[in-house]
């Protein structure tokens, strides 16, 4: 690709912009859902994209917040014990994003997360002991947090403000002629949770992730492009064949 040099002519800039657009389009053609997804608008490709982003903020309710805080406190203490305090914030990025994405979807896996960390500390915990004094009080605190996480996970109710807000947005979209919605997430636990919740509310939904074979993806894509009535008939035939 020809780079646009500072001080270049208008023609050079136009050529650079056209080449940029061509590369984006050519790359996106490789995606399974090409032609369905509208790319987010970026500064570097200007008005080529037609979808604009909008952030909807939804706070945790008290039980969700308590579980989130306990998990983050536990992970911070455990990772500090294992690796020292210098890079803990960086190492916390994934678990913070997972919990923020869908605390309800992550809850069933928290026992495994906690058990893995405690096992790592028992095996490798001596390396960074100089960062702070590892004593009985700290050990007790870590196990208390583990117990708190397990207890809060079990007590987590079905109330989920974030899901309810998403459902409202989908229900508004359902009234439009183009009522199709695609939900993206980096985390499979979020997708699994949303699929179950949306299906329980009568929303026709499918999940596409790395475990879905190409031929199944193609069938899903074809059904996604149908209108409601034809898609329902198509699904009925698929169930009958199964």
C-alpha positions in Angstrom: 0.0 0.0 0.0 1.3 3.5 -0.9 1.8 5.6 2.2 0.6 9.2 2.1 3.5 11.4 2.8 3.2 14.7 4.7 2.8 17.5 2.3 1.6 15.3 -0.5 -0.8 16.4 -3.2 -4.6 16.0 -3.0 -4.4 13.3 -5.7 -1.9 11.3 -3.6 -4.2 11.5 -0.6 -7.2 10.3 -2.6 -5.1 7.4 -4.0 -4.1 6.5 -0.4 -7.7 6.7 0.8 -8.9 4.4 -2.0 -6.2 1.8 -1.3 -7.1 1.8 2.4 -10.8 1.3 1.6 -10.0 -1.5 -0.9 -7.9 -3.4 1.7 -10.6 -3.1 4.4 -13.3 -4.4 2.0 -11.1 -7.2 0.7 -10.3 -8.4 4.2 -13.8 -8.2 5.5 -15.0 -10.4 2.5 -13.2 -13.3 4.3 -15.6 -13.1 7.3 -18.4 -15.7 7.5 -21.0 -12.9 8.0 -19.7 -10.5 5.4 -22.5 -8.5 4.0 -24.4 -8.5 7.3 -22.1 -6.7 9.6 -21.7 -2.9 9.3 -18.2 -1.9 10.3 -17.7 0.6 13.1 -16.7 4.1 11.9 -12.9 4.8 12.3 -11.1 8.0 11.8 -8.5 6.5 9.5 -11.2 5.3 6.9 -13.5 8.3 7.5 -17.0 8.0 6.0 -16.4 4.6 4.5 -18.1 3.0 7.5 -21.8 3.5 8.3 -22.2 2.3 11.9 -21.6 4.7 14.8 -20.9 3.5 18.3 -23.1 4.3 21.3 -22.3 3.4 24.9 -25.1 2.5 27.3 -23.9 2.5 30.9 -25.7 0.1 33.3 -24.5 -0.2 36.9 -24.3 -3.4 38.9 -27.0 -4.0 41.5 -25.6 -4.5 45.1 -25.2 -8.3 44.9 -23.4 -8.2 41.6 -21.1 -5.4 42.9 -20.3 -7.4 46.0 -19.4 -10.5 44.0 -17.3 -8.4 41.5 -15.4 -6.6 44.3 -14.7 -9.9 46.1 -13.4 -11.6 42.9 -11.2 -8.6 42.0 -9.8 -8.4 45.6 -9.0 -12.1 45.6 -7.3 -12.0 42.2 -5.3 -9.0 43.1 -4.0 -10.6 46.3 -3.4 -14.0 44.7 -1.5 -12.5 41.7 0.6 -10.3 43.9 1.5 -13.3 45.9 2.5 -15.2 42.8 4.2 -12.6 40.7 4.8 -9.5 42.7 2.9 -6.2 42.7 4.6 -4.6 39.6 2.5 -6.1 36.8 -0.7 -7.1 38.7 -2.8 -4.4 37.1 -1.9 -5.7 33.6 -2.6 -9.3 34.6 -6.0 -8.3 36.0 -7.2 -6.9 32.7 -8.8 -10.2 31.4 -10.6 -11.1 34.6 -11.9 -7.6 35.1 -13.2 -7.6 31.5 -14.8 -11.0 31.9 -16.6 -10.0 35.2 -17.7 -6.7 33.7 -18.9 -8.3 30.6 -21.3 -10.7 32.3 -20.9 -11.4 36.1 -23.9 -13.9 35.9 -22.3 -15.8 33.0 -19.0 -16.0 34.9 -20.5 -17.0 38.3 -20.7 -20.8 37.5 -16.9 -20.8 36.8 -15.7 -18.9 39.8 -15.1 -21.9 42.0 -12.7 -23.2 39.3 -11.0 -19.8 39.0 -10.5 -19.6 42.8 -9.3 -23.2 43.1 -6.8 -22.7 40.3 -5.3 -19.7 42.0 -5.1 -21.4 45.4 -3.4 -24.4 43.8 -0.9 -22.1 42.1 0.0 -20.4 45.3 0.6 -23.7 47.1 2.9 -24.8 44.3 4.7 -21.5 43.3 4.0 -19.0 46.1 7.5 -18.7 47.5 9.0 -16.8 44.6 7.8 -13.2 45.4 7.5 -13.5 49.2 9.7 -10.4 49.6 6.9 -8.2 48.2 5.0 -8.5 51.5 5.1 -10.6 54.6 3.3 -13.9 53.9 1.8 -14.8 57.2 -1.1 -16.7 58.6 -3.3 -13.6 58.6 -2.8 -13.2 54.8 -3.5 -16.9 54.2 -6.7 -16.7 56.3 -7.8 -13.5 54.4 -7.3 -15.2 51.0 -9.3 -18.3 52.1 -12.0 -16.0 53.5 -12.3 -14.2 50.2 -12.5 -17.6 48.4 -15.4 -18.6 50.7 -17.1 -15.2 50.2 -16.9 -15.6 46.4 -18.4 -19.1 46.6 -21.2 -17.9 48.9 -22.0 -14.8 46.8 -22.0 -16.8 43.6 -24.7 -19.2 45.0 -26.8 -16.2 46.3 -26.7 -14.3 43.0 -30.3 -13.8 42.0 -31.7 -13.8 38.5 -32.0 -10.0 38.6 -29.7 -8.6 35.9 -30.1 -4.9 35.0 -27.5 -5.1 32.1 -29.5 -7.9 30.4 -32.8 -6.1 30.9 -31.4 -3.0 29.2 -30.1 -5.1 26.3 -33.5 -6.8 26.0 -35.2 -3.4 25.8 -32.9 -2.4 23.0 -33.6 -5.6 21.1 -37.3 -5.3 21.6 -37.2 -1.8 20.1 -35.2 -3.1 17.2 -37.8 -5.9 16.7 -40.4 -3.3 15.7 -38.3 -2.1 12.8 -38.5 -3.6 9.3 -34.9 -4.7 9.6 -35.2 -6.4 13.0 -32.0 -8.4 12.9 -29.4 -8.0 15.8 -25.9 -9.3 16.1 -24.3 -9.3 19.6 -20.5 -9.5 19.8 -18.5 -10.6 22.9 -14.9 -11.7 23.4 -16.1 -14.2 26.1 -17.9 -17.4 25.5 -19.5 -17.4 28.9 -21.2 -14.1 28.0 -22.6 -15.5 24.8 -23.8 -18.7 26.4 -25.6 -16.7 29.1 -27.2 -14.3 26.7 -28.4 -17.1 24.4 -30.2 -18.9 27.3 -31.7 -15.7 28.7 -32.9 -14.3 25.3 -34.3 -17.7 24.3 -36.2 -17.8 27.6 -37.8 -14.4 26.7 -39.0 -15.7 23.3 -36.2 -14.2 21.2 -35.0 -16.4 18.3 -31.2 -16.6 18.8 -28.2 -18.6 17.8 -24.6 -18.6 19.1 -21.6 -18.6 16.8 -18.2 -19.2 18.3 -15.0 -21.1 17.6 -16.7 -24.5 18.2 -19.3 -24.0 15.4 -18.4 -25.8 12.2 -18.3 -23.8 8.9 -21.3 -25.6 7.4 -23.4 -24.8 10.5 -22.3 -21.2 10.3 -23.5 -21.1 6.7 -26.9 -22.5 7.7 -27.2 -19.9 10.5 -26.2 -17.1 8.2 -28.9 -18.2 5.7 -31.6 -18.3 8.3 -30.4 -15.0 9.7 -31.1 -13.3 6.3 -34.7 -14.6 6.1 -37.6 -12.6 7.4 -39.3 -13.8 10.6 -42.0 -16.1 9.1 -39.6 -17.8 6.7 -36.9 -18.2 9.3 -39.4 -19.9 11.7 -40.5 -22.3 9.0 -36.8 -23.0 8.2 -36.0 -23.7 11.9 -39.0 -26.0 12.1 -37.8 -28.1 9.1 -34.3 -28.2 10.7 -35.7 -29.6 13.9 -37.8 -32.1 12.0 -34.7 -33.3 10.1 -32.8 -33.6 13.5 
